[in-house]
Amino acid sequence: MPKTSPRSANAPAAAAAAQRGPLATPAEVAAYLGVPVKTLYQWKYRGIGPNVYKVGRHLRYRWSEVDAWVTGQSAYDLAV
């Protein structure tokens, strides 16, 4: 069985990231993660969620940091 290159394995994620803007609203991140918006606010308060930034009086997330946070949440080492 031929091995796939890491670049081709990440192609769907890269394509999805290209369609998103650089910053996301809490509602967009909540929908992406499948959690309520209130959970994001709780994570922000506890300091356990993805990095969040204030732009004026609005909260915004960087998609790259959300993806990195999700990757870091892996409970198991799935690398072969």
C-alpha positions as CSV (number, residue, x, y, z in Angstrom):
1,M,0.0,0.0,0.0
2,P,1.6,3.3,-1.0
3,K,2.0,5.9,1.7
4,T,0.4,9.3,1.2
5,S,2.4,12.4,1.6
6,P,1.5,14.7,4.5
7,R,0.7,17.4,2.0
8,S,-2.0,15.3,0.3
9,A,-3.4,14.2,3.6
10,N,-3.9,17.8,4.7
11,A,-5.4,18.9,1.4
12,P,-9.1,18.9,2.6
13,A,-8.2,20.9,5.7
14,A,-6.2,23.4,3.7
15,A,-9.1,23.8,1.2
16,A,-11.5,24.4,4.1
17,A,-9.2,26.9,5.7
18,A,-8.9,28.8,2.4
19,Q,-12.7,29.3,2.3
20,R,-12.8,30.7,5.8
21,G,-11.7,34.2,6.7
22,P,-8.7,34.8,9.0
23,L,-10.9,35.6,12.0
24,A,-14.0,33.8,13.2
25,T,-16.9,34.8,15.5
26,P,-17.7,32.8,18.6
27,A,-20.8,31.5,16.7
28,E,-18.7,30.2,13.8
29,V,-16.2,28.5,16.1
30,A,-19.0,27.0,18.2
31,A,-20.6,25.5,15.1
32,Y,-17.2,24.2,13.9
33,L,-16.5,22.5,17.2
34,G,-20.1,21.4,17.8
35,V,-20.5,23.1,21.1
36,P,-22.8,25.9,22.4
37,V,-21.4,29.5,22.3
38,K,-21.8,29.6,26.0
39,T,-19.2,26.8,26.3
40,L,-16.7,29.0,24.4
41,Y,-17.3,31.8,26.9
42,Q,-16.8,29.4,29.8
43,W,-13.6,28.1,28.3
44,K,-12.4,31.7,27.8
45,Y,-13.1,32.4,31.5
46,R,-11.3,29.3,32.6
47,G,-8.4,29.8,30.2
48,I,-8.8,26.3,28.7
49,G,-10.2,27.0,25.2
50,P,-8.6,28.3,22.0
51,N,-7.0,31.7,22.1
52,V,-9.5,34.5,21.8
53,Y,-8.9,38.1,20.8
54,K,-10.9,41.3,21.5
55,V,-11.4,43.4,18.4
56,G,-13.1,46.5,19.7
57,R,-15.8,45.0,21.9
58,H,-16.1,41.8,19.9
59,L,-14.4,38.4,20.5
60,R,-12.7,36.9,17.5
61,Y,-10.7,33.6,17.0
62,R,-7.9,32.9,14.5
63,W,-8.8,29.8,12.6
64,S,-5.2,28.6,12.6
65,E,-5.2,28.7,16.4
66,V,-8.5,27.0,16.7
67,D,-7.2,24.2,14.5
68,A,-4.0,24.0,16.5
69,W,-6.0,23.9,19.8
70,V,-8.2,21.0,18.4
71,T,-5.1,19.1,17.4
72,G,-3.6,19.6,20.9
73,Q,-6.8,18.2,22.5
74,S,-6.0,14.6,21.3
75,A,-6.2,12.3,24.2
76,Y,-4.4,9.5,22.4
77,D,-1.2,9.5,20.3
78,L,-2.6,8.3,17.0
79,A,0.6,8.5,15.1
80,V,1.7,5.2,13.6
